[in-house]
Amino acid sequence: MKVYRTKTSKLAGSDFYEVRKKAFAIYSNIKMKSKRRPYIRSAYFKKDKVFLALFWQHLFDQQKWKDRMERLKFFEASMELIRNSKIDPRSKDNPNKANEVLHRFAGITKENDIFYVQIKENKRTNQKYLISIFPNK
């Protein structure tokens, strides 16, 4: 699988609240640019919108603070990946819902840390949602 190399590095911080503050500042900046639902445009999906709100709900469904912090550290790099990557993701139909396709993009930060970004696409409405960001373990 081909990997997109980002120019940004992981968000620094050793405390969840410190990392969350930096990631939420980036998210707030994106949120201010839209009147309704926050989104970024994706190069791979021909500049279609990828909505971000579902990611925050999914993040806080996680139970461990350390896991949340590790995922948030890659937030800025994942925004760059979604905006700029034209590399084909690994795509498959969602086994739980027939009308959804899951796309998994791979990225690597400036410090050579590998991470994945998962985007859900609704086949009927053709809308895309950022579901998850997670490091390679």
C-alpha positions in Angstrom: 0.0 0.0 0.0 1.3 3.4 -1.0 1.7 6.0 1.8 1.3 9.8 1.7 4.2 11.6 3.3 3.0 14.7 5.2 5.0 17.8 5.9 3.6 18.3 9.3 4.6 16.4 12.4 2.6 15.0 15.3 1.1 17.4 17.8 3.4 17.7 20.8 2.2 17.1 24.3 2.3 14.5 27.1 -1.1 15.3 28.6 -4.5 14.6 26.9 -5.8 18.1 27.6 -2.7 19.7 26.2 -3.0 17.7 22.9 -6.8 18.2 22.8 -6.4 21.9 23.1 -4.0 22.1 20.1 -6.2 19.7 18.0 -9.4 21.5 18.8 -7.7 24.8 17.8 -7.1 23.4 14.4 -10.6 22.0 14.2 -12.1 25.4 15.4 -10.2 27.1 12.6 -11.7 24.8 10.0 -15.1 25.1 11.7 -15.1 28.9 11.4 -14.8 28.7 7.6 -18.1 26.9 7.2 -21.6 28.1 8.2 -23.1 24.7 9.0 -21.2 21.4 9.3 -17.4 21.6 9.4 -15.6 20.0 6.5 -12.5 19.9 4.4 -12.1 19.2 0.7 -10.4 16.1 -0.4 -8.0 15.9 -3.4 -8.7 12.2 -3.8 -12.4 12.6 -3.9 -12.2 15.3 -6.6 -12.6 18.2 -4.0 -15.7 16.6 -2.4 -16.4 17.6 1.2 -15.3 15.3 4.0 -17.3 16.1 7.2 -15.5 16.1 10.5 -18.0 16.1 13.3 -18.4 12.3 13.4 -14.8 12.0 14.2 -15.2 13.9 17.5 -18.2 11.7 18.5 -16.2 8.5 17.7 -13.2 9.8 19.6 -15.0 10.3 22.8 -16.6 6.8 22.5 -13.1 5.5 23.1 -12.6 4.5 26.7 -8.9 5.1 27.4 -7.5 8.6 27.6 -4.1 7.4 26.3 -5.8 6.0 23.1 -7.6 9.3 22.6 -4.4 11.3 23.0 -2.5 9.1 20.6 -5.2 9.6 17.9 -5.4 13.3 18.5 -1.6 13.7 18.0 -2.1 12.8 14.3 -5.0 15.3 13.8 -3.1 18.0 12.0 -1.2 15.5 9.8 -4.5 13.7 8.9 -6.0 17.0 7.8 -3.1 17.5 5.4 -3.4 13.9 4.2 -7.1 14.3 3.4 -6.6 17.7 1.7 -3.6 16.7 -0.5 -3.4 12.9 -1.0 -4.3 11.5 -4.4 -3.0 8.0 -3.5 -5.6 5.3 -3.7 -6.8 4.1 -0.3 -7.7 0.6 0.7 -11.5 0.5 0.2 -14.1 -2.1 1.1 -17.8 -2.3 1.7 -18.9 -1.9 5.3 -19.9 -5.4 6.5 -22.4 -3.9 8.9 -24.2 -1.6 6.5 -24.6 -2.4 2.8 -24.9 1.2 1.6 -21.5 2.3 3.0 -17.9 2.1 1.7 -15.0 2.4 4.1 -11.8 4.0 2.7 -8.5 3.7 4.7 -5.7 6.1 3.8 -2.2 5.6 5.0 0.1 8.4 5.9 3.5 9.0 7.4 4.5 12.1 9.4 7.7 14.1 9.3 9.2 11.9 12.1 8.3 8.7 10.1 5.4 7.7 12.3 2.8 5.8 10.3 -0.9 6.5 10.8 -4.2 5.7 9.1 -7.3 7.8 8.3 -10.6 6.1 7.9 -13.4 7.8 5.9 -16.9 6.5 5.5 -18.8 7.1 2.2 -22.5 6.8 1.9 -23.4 5.3 -1.5 -26.8 6.8 -1.7 -26.0 10.4 -0.8 -22.3 10.3 -1.8 -21.4 12.1 1.4 -18.1 11.4 3.1 -17.4 11.4 6.9 -14.1 11.2 8.8 -14.5 8.4 11.2 -11.2 7.6 12.7 -7.5 8.5 12.9 -5.2 5.9 14.5 -1.5 5.2 14.6 0.2 2.0 13.3 0.7 -0.4 16.2 
